[in-house]
Each structure stands twice: as structure tokens, then as C-alpha cells.
Amino acid sequence: MSASKISSGRYMFARRAVLTAACATALGAALALPLAAQSRGPSEVPVAELMKPVGLPDLAIGPDDAKVTVVEYASMTCGHCATFTNNVWPDFKKKYIDSGKVRYVFREFPLDNLAAAASMLARCAGNDKALPMIEVLFEKQNEWAFGEGNPVPRLFEIAKQAGFTQESFDKCLTDQKLLDDITAGRTRASEVFGVSATPTFYVNGKKLEGGNTMDKFDAAIEPLLEKN
């Protein structure tokens, strides 16, 4: 399964009138990556470096002391990320996370302005609601990310299910610090680890190659679980 490459001009975020010009400018600037960041990056990175906190706390489930940690870098407008969440994630979660074998960490790597906005909303939903909201956003991705017209009202309809009001929705999308923190995580992933496509997975620091199917995860995870 090929990954979605960085594309600065696609699916530009059609902002509500309430969003300030300053926020709009910052959002566009935040997603401009240097060309050097688009290199493929190493196949393995030190686990301690990978897990170092930057900006926002990780969105994670599974035991802290699990023998295996899987880190996913994803963009909310990435079709391949949605395919993983919709088709692979339920079996992955049941087999590895619910059983206490794996700790899973989701990290934002927005490929465009609309993805950044969706990531901001998931964070504003709160820690206990963030991952469930991400699942819903991926499930309904075709409705809000790729439909015609302004995507913001469609995002708001999803956000209301997580308890957002119009006021909290608008406040979230103009939260400059939150945007800066998401951008800092993306920039570090790009510059330090060479992440340039989504989804990108690391299994105990080793990049998962060849696709994100259950067979690929099994091949990467099972040998690690068997080690003493």
C-alpha cells in the first residue's frame, strides 16, 4: 500500500468568517516544509529519541510497560491513514492492545490545512475523547475532507457529537498555541526522523516497511513479543 505524499496545495482549509486573518496566515505558514524534509529518512530510529515528548502529550492507549510500542504518524486527510483506521485498526487493537501486548501512540502529521484543523478539533475534544474522535473523522473522511464546498460545517456536525458548541468549535480553530504545538511535532518528525509520508509506523523504533496490513504488523511485532 503506497503512502500519501506531502502536497502543499491540496484540500486547502476553507475557513469560517470567524477565523482571524492572523490564524489563517499562521496555518498556511505552519504547513510549509523545507525540501530537505521530504527525504525518505532512516529505517530505524533510537526508541528513546522517538519517545521524547514534544509540545503536546502523546495520544496513546495500551500499557506503559508493554514490550512493544507502535507509533503512527498520520494526517487526517490521508486516505491510506483512513484505510488503516477503518479496516486494520479494529483487528490490531483487539489482538495487541486489548490483550496488553502493545502500546500504541498516535501522532499528528498534517499534510494540509484541513488536516491540521481536524487534528486541532480532536485535541480540543479532550484526552479521553481524542482518539475516538479521530476514528470517527477517519470513518467519515469522504464526507468532510473530499466533498464539495466548505468543509467546516461538516466538521462542526462531527464535532457536535463530541460535545462541541459553536463557540468551543470556533475557539479551538483559532487556538494559536495548539496549532504551534501540532506543528512542532510534525516538524520534529520531519527533520529528526525523516517522516515524509503518511501513515508512517515505527515498531520499537523500526519503520514498518511494505504496507500496514495485519500480516506486516504480525511479522514485526511477534518476534519482539517472544524475546525475554
KEKE-3310 file (N, C-alpha, C; in steps of 0.2 Angstrom, whole numbers, plus 5000, padded with zeros to 4 digits):
npx = (5004:5004:5010:5002:5009:5017:5008:5007:4997:4984:4967:4964:4961:4945:4940:4930:4921:4923:4936:4951:4962:4975:4976:4973:4984:4995:4992:4993:5007:5013:5012:5022:5035:5052:5062:5071:5066:5058:5065:5068:5072:5078:5078:5077:5075:5082:5074:5072:5074:5064:5053:5053:5046:5037:5030:5014:5006:5007:4995:4989:4986:4985:4997:5009:5021:5022:5030:5031:5030:5021:5021:5012:5012:5001:4990:4975:4968:4973:4970:4975:4978:4966:4961:4969:4964:4950:4950:4960:4964:4953:4955:4969:4969:4961:4969:4982:4982:4971:4974:4985:4998:5004:5008:5001:5004:4997:5002:5001:5003:5000:4996:4990:4981:4967:4968:4976:4967:4957:4964:4967:4954:4952:4961:4956:4944:4947:4957:4952:4943:4949:4956:4944:4937:4945:4945:4931:4932:4940:4932:4922:4928:4927:4916:4919:4931:4933:4922:4912:4912:4912:4921:4920:4907:4903:4913:4909:4897:4902:4910:4900:4895:4905:4903:4905:4901:4895:4903:4914:4920:4924:4933:4942:4948:4955:4965:4980:4992:4989:4990:5003:5009:5006:5011:5025:5027:5025:5036:5047:5046:5048:5061:5069:5067:5064:5052:5040:5029:5012:5002:5015:5023:5031:5039:5044:5054:5058:5055:5040:5040:5033:5020:5004:4997:4989:4997:5009:5011:5011:5022:5032:5030:5027:5040:5046:5039:5041:5054:5064)
npy = (4994:5010:5026:5042:5056:5072:5086:5102:5110:5104:5101:5113:5122:5128:5142:5147:5163:5168:5165:5172:5183:5182:5170:5162:5165:5160:5146:5142:5145:5137:5124:5123:5114:5112:5108:5098:5090:5081:5070:5052:5046:5038:5020:5015:5022:5028:5022:5030:5043:5044:5043:5054:5068:5081:5097:5093:5081:5063:5055:5040:5023:5008:4998:5006:4999:4990:4977:4981:4995:5004:5017:5029:5040:5051:5059:5068:5070:5060:5047:5034:5033:5033:5021:5012:5014:5012:4998:4990:4993:4989:4975:4975:4982:4974:4962:4966:4977:4977:4965:4969:4968:4978:4995:5009:5023:5038:5051:5067:5072:5083:5085:5095:5111:5108:5095:5099:5107:5097:5089:5098:5100:5087:5086:5096:5090:5083:5072:5059:5058:5061:5051:5042:5052:5054:5042:5043:5054:5048:5038:5045:5052:5054:5062:5075:5079:5077:5081:5092:5110:5121:5113:5116:5117:5103:5097:5103:5097:5084:5087:5091:5080:5076:5084:5098:5115:5129:5140:5134:5126:5136:5143:5133:5132:5143:5143:5147:5143:5129:5125:5128:5119:5107:5109:5109:5096:5089:5095:5091:5077:5077:5083:5077:5063:5060:5059:5058:5055:5048:5035:5033:5021:5016:5002:4999:5008:5004:5007:5002:4993:4991:4991:4992:4981:4968:4957:4962:4969:4958:4951:4960:4963:4950:4943:4952:4951:4938:4939:4938)
npz = (5000:4995:5001:5006:4999:5004:5000:4996:4991:4991:4996:5003:5018:5020:5027:5041:5043:5055:5058:5061:5051:5055:5061:5050:5041:5049:5049:5036:5034:5044:5038:5028:5023:5023:5008:5011:5020:5014:5011:5012:5025:5039:5042:5054:5071:5086:5101:5113:5108:5099:5107:5115:5123:5114:5114:5113:5124:5121:5112:5117:5119:5129:5139:5149:5151:5141:5130:5117:5107:5096:5085:5076:5063:5056:5045:5045:5033:5025:5014:5015:5028:5033:5028:5035:5049:5047:5042:5047:5060:5070:5071:5074:5086:5095:5095:5099:5108:5117:5123:5130:5125:5117:5116:5109:5100:5094:5082:5076:5059:5050:5033:5026:5027:5031:5037:5048:5055:5058:5066:5077:5082:5087:5097:5105:5109:5120:5131:5133:5123:5112:5103:5100:5093:5082:5076:5071:5063:5053:5049:5043:5033:5019:5018:5025:5021:5007:5000:4991:4991:5006:5020:5033:5040:5039:5047:5059:5062:5065:5076:5085:5090:5099:5109:5106:5106:5095:5099:5106:5096:5087:5095:5097:5084:5082:5090:5093:5100:5101:5088:5085:5093:5087:5075:5079:5083:5071:5063:5070:5068:5054:5052:5061:5061:5048:5042:5029:5023:5025:5031:5043:5051:5067:5074:5089:5087:5074:5057:5049:5035:5018:5019:5028:5034:5043:5042:5040:5052:5061:5058:5061:5075:5083:5084:5093:5104:5108:5113:5128)
capx = (5000:5008:5008:5001:5015:5016:5006:5005:4991:4978:4962:4965:4955:4940:4939:4924:4922:4925:4943:4955:4967:4981:4976:4974:4991:4999:4990:4996:5014:5015:5012:5027:5040:5058:5063:5076:5062:5055:5069:5065:5073:5081:5073:5076:5077:5083:5067:5072:5073:5057:5048:5054:5040:5037:5024:5008:5006:5005:4988:4991:4982:4990:5001:5015:5027:5022:5036:5031:5027:5019:5020:5009:5012:4996:4986:4968:4965:4976:4966:4978:4978:4959:4960:4971:4960:4944:4950:4965:4964:4949:4959:4975:4968:4959:4974:4988:4981:4966:4977:4990:5004:5007:5006:5000:5004:4995:5004:4998:5007:4995:4998:4987:4977:4961:4971:4978:4961:4954:4969:4965:4947:4952:4964:4951:4939:4950:4962:4948:4938:4953:4956:4938:4935:4950:4942:4925:4934:4943:4927:4918:4933:4925:4911:4921:4938:4933:4916:4912:4910:4915:4921:4919:4900:4903:4917:4906:4892:4905:4912:4895:4894:4910:4901:4907:4896:4898:4908:4920:4922:4927:4938:4948:4951:4959:4970:4987:4997:4988:4992:5010:5012:5005:5016:5031:5028:5026:5042:5052:5046:5051:5068:5074:5066:5064:5045:5038:5023:5008:5004:5022:5023:5038:5038:5050:5059:5060:5050:5037:5040:5030:5012:5002:4992:4990:5002:5016:5012:5012:5029:5036:5028:5028:5047:5048:5035:5044:5060:5064)
capy = (5000:5016:5031:5049:5061:5079:5090:5108:5114:5100:5101:5119:5123:5134:5144:5151:5170:5170:5164:5178:5183:5180:5162:5159:5166:5155:5140:5141:5145:5131:5118:5124:5111:5113:5102:5093:5086:5076:5064:5046:5045:5031:5014:5014:5027:5026:5022:5035:5049:5043:5044:5060:5072:5087:5100:5090:5074:5058:5051:5033:5018:5002:4998:5009:4994:4985:4976:4984:5002:5006:5024:5031:5047:5051:5065:5067:5070:5055:5041:5027:5033:5031:5014:5008:5015:5008:4991:4986:4995:4985:4969:4977:4984:4968:4957:4968:4982:4975:4960:4972:4967:4983:5002:5012:5031:5042:5057:5071:5074:5085:5086:5101:5115:5105:5090:5102:5109:5091:5087:5103:5098:5080:5088:5100:5086:5081:5066:5053:5059:5062:5045:5041:5057:5053:5036:5045:5058:5044:5034:5050:5056:5056:5067:5081:5081:5077:5083:5099:5116:5122:5108:5117:5115:5096:5096:5105:5092:5079:5090:5092:5073:5075:5089:5105:5120:5133:5144:5130:5124:5142:5144:5128:5133:5149:5142:5148:5138:5122:5125:5128:5113:5102:5110:5107:5088:5087:5097:5086:5071:5078:5085:5072:5056:5060:5057:5062:5052:5046:5034:5030:5017:5013:4997:4999:5012:5002:5009:4997:4994:4986:4992:4992:4976:4964:4952:4966:4970:4952:4950:4965:4963:4944:4941:4956:4948:4932:4940:4938)
capz = (5000:4995:5006:5003:5000:5006:4995:5000:4988:4991:5001:5007:5023:5018:5034:5043:5043:5062:5059:5060:5046:5058:5061:5043:5039:5053:5047:5030:5035:5048:5034:5023:5025:5018:5004:5014:5025:5010:5010:5015:5032:5041:5043:5062:5075:5093:5104:5117:5104:5096:5113:5119:5122:5111:5113:5116:5126:5116:5112:5117:5123:5130:5145:5148:5151:5135:5127:5110:5106:5089:5084:5070:5061:5052:5043:5045:5026:5021:5013:5017:5035:5035:5027:5041:5054:5046:5040:5050:5067:5074:5072:5078:5093:5098:5096:5103:5113:5122:5126:5134:5122:5113:5117:5103:5100:5088:5082:5070:5054:5045:5026:5023:5032:5033:5041:5054:5058:5061:5072:5082:5085:5091:5103:5109:5112:5127:5130:5133:5118:5106:5099:5097:5088:5076:5072:5068:5057:5048:5046:5039:5030:5012:5019:5027:5018:5000:4997:4988:4996:5013:5024:5040:5043:5040:5053:5065:5063:5068:5082:5090:5093:5104:5114:5105:5104:5090:5102:5108:5090:5084:5099:5095:5077:5082:5096:5090:5104:5099:5081:5086:5096:5082:5070:5082:5082:5064:5061:5073:5064:5048:5052:5065:5059:5040:5040:5023:5020:5030:5038:5044:5058:5070:5079:5094:5083:5067:5052:5046:5028:5014:5020:5035:5034:5049:5041:5041:5059:5064:5056:5065:5082:5086:5086:5099:5110:5110:5117:5136)
cpx = (5004:5005:5006:5006:5012:5014:5003:4999:4985:4974:4963:4959:4951:4938:4933:4926:4924:4932:4947:4960:4974:4982:4977:4981:4996:4998:4993:5004:5017:5016:5017:5033:5046:5059:5067:5072:5058:5059:5066:5066:5076:5076:5073:5079:5078:5076:5067:5071:5066:5052:5048:5049:5041:5031:5018:5010:5004:4998:4990:4986:4987:4994:5007:5021:5026:5028:5037:5027:5027:5018:5018:5009:5006:4993:4979:4965:4969:4972:4969:4978:4970:4958:4963:4966:4953:4944:4955:4965:4960:4953:4965:4974:4966:4965:4980:4987:4977:4969:4983:4997:5008:5004:5006:5000:5002:4998:5002:5004:5003:4999:4995:4984:4971:4963:4973:4972:4957:4958:4968:4959:4948:4956:4960:4946:4941:4953:4957:4944:4942:4953:4950:4935:4939:4947:4935:4927:4937:4937:4923:4922:4930:4919:4913:4927:4938:4927:4917:4910:4914:4915:4919:4912:4900:4907:4913:4900:4895:4907:4906:4894:4899:4908:4903:4901:4899:4904:4915:4924:4926:4933:4944:4951:4955:4964:4977:4992:4996:4991:5000:5013:5011:5010:5023:5032:5029:5033:5048:5052:5049:5058:5072:5073:5065:5057:5043:5032:5019:5004:5011:5021:5030:5036:5044:5056:5061:5054:5047:5037:5035:5022:5010:4996:4994:4996:5009:5017:5014:5020:5034:5036:5029:5035:5049:5045:5038:5051:5059:5065)
cpy = (5006:5022:5038:5053:5068:5083:5097:5112:5111:5101:5107:5120:5130:5137:5148:5159:5172:5169:5170:5177:5180:5173:5159:5159:5161:5148:5138:5141:5139:5125:5118:5120:5112:5107:5096:5088:5081:5070:5058:5044:5038:5026:5012:5020:5025:5027:5028:5042:5049:5045:5050:5065:5079:5091:5097:5083:5069:5056:5044:5029:5011:5003:5002:5005:4989:4984:4979:4990:5003:5014:5026:5038:5047:5058:5064:5067:5064:5049:5035:5027:5031:5024:5010:5008:5011:5001:4987:4987:4991:4979:4970:4978:4978:4963:4959:4973:4980:4969:4962:4970:4973:4990:5005:5020:5034:5049:5061:5073:5077:5087:5092:5105:5111:5099:5093:5104:5103:5089:5092:5101:5092:5082:5092:5096:5083:5074:5060:5053:5059:5057:5043:5046:5056:5047:5038:5049:5054:5040:5039:5054:5059:5062:5074:5083:5081:5079:5090:5104:5116:5116:5109:5115:5107:5094:5098:5100:5086:5081:5090:5085:5072:5081:5096:5109:5124:5137:5140:5128:5130:5143:5140:5130:5139:5149:5142:5143:5131:5121:5124:5122:5107:5102:5108:5100:5086:5089:5093:5080:5071:5079:5080:5065:5055:5058:5061:5060:5049:5040:5031:5027:5015:5008:4996:5003:5010:5004:5003:4998:4989:4986:4991:4987:4972:4959:4956:4967:4964:4950:4954:4964:4956:4942:4945:4953:4942:4933:4940:4945)
cpz = (5000:4999:5003:5004:5001:5000:4997:4997:4988:4997:5006:5011:5021:5025:5035:5043:5050:5063:5057:5054:5049:5058:5054:5040:5042:5051:5041:5030:5039:5044:5028:5026:5020:5014:5007:5018:5021:5009:5014:5022:5033:5042:5050:5065:5082:5097:5109:5114:5102:5101:5117:5118:5119:5111:5117:5119:5121:5117:5111:5121:5123:5136:5144:5148:5146:5132:5120:5110:5099:5089:5077:5069:5055:5050:5042:5038:5022:5020:5015:5025:5037:5033:5032:5047:5053:5045:5044:5058:5071:5076:5076:5085:5097:5100:5100:5108:5119:5126:5131:5132:5119:5116:5111:5104:5094:5088:5075:5066:5048:5038:5023:5029:5035:5038:5048:5058:5061:5067:5078:5086:5089:5097:5108:5112:5119:5126:5129:5127:5111:5101:5096:5092:5081:5072:5068:5062:5051:5044:5041:5034:5023:5013:5020:5023:5010:4997:4994:4993:5002:5017:5031:5043:5044:5046:5059:5067:5067:5075:5087:5093:5099:5109:5112:5104:5098:5093:5104:5101:5087:5088:5098:5089:5077:5088:5093:5093:5102:5092:5081:5088:5091:5077:5072:5081:5075:5061:5064:5069:5057:5048:5056:5063:5051:5038:5035:5020:5026:5027:5038:5051:5060:5075:5083:5090:5076:5063:5049:5038:5024:5015:5027:5036:5041:5048:5042:5049:5063:5064:5060:5073:5086:5088:5092:5105:5113:5114:5124:5138)
residu = (MET:SER:ALA:SER:LYS:ILE:SER:SER:GLY:ARG:TYR:MET:PHE:ALA:ARG:ARG:ALA:VAL:LEU:THR:ALA:ALA:CYS:ALA:THR:ALA:LEU:GLY:ALA:ALA:LEU:ALA:LEU:PRO:LEU:ALA:ALA:GLN:SER:ARG:GLY:PRO:SER:GLU:VAL:PRO:VAL:ALA:GLU:LEU:MET:LYS:PRO:VAL:GLY:LEU:PRO:ASP:LEU:ALA:ILE:GLY:PRO:ASP:ASP:ALA:LYS:VAL:THR:VAL:VAL:GLU:TYR:ALA:SER:MET:THR:CYS:GLY:HIS:CYS:ALA:THR:PHE:THR:ASN:ASN:VAL:TRP:PRO:ASP:PHE:LYS:LYS:LYS:TYR:ILE:ASP:SER:GLY:LYS:VAL:ARG:TYR:VAL:PHE:ARG:GLU:PHE:PRO:LEU:ASP:ASN:LEU:ALA:ALA:ALA:ALA:SER:MET:LEU:ALA:ARG:CYS:ALA:GLY:ASN:ASP:LYS:ALA:LEU:PRO:MET:ILE:GLU:VAL:LEU:PHE:GLU:LYS:GLN:ASN:GLU:TRP:ALA:PHE:GLY:GLU:GLY:ASN:PRO:VAL:PRO:ARG:LEU:PHE:GLU:ILE:ALA:LYS:GLN:ALA:GLY:PHE:THR:GLN:GLU:SER:PHE:ASP:LYS:CYS:LEU:THR:ASP:GLN:LYS:LEU:LEU:ASP:ASP:ILE:THR:ALA:GLY:ARG:THR:ARG:ALA:SER:GLU:VAL:PHE:GLY:VAL:SER:ALA:THR:PRO:THR:PHE:TYR:VAL:ASN:GLY:LYS:LYS:LEU:GLU:GLY:GLY:ASN:THR:MET:ASP:LYS:PHE:ASP:ALA:ALA:ILE:GLU:PRO:LEU:LEU:GLU:LYS:ASN)
# end
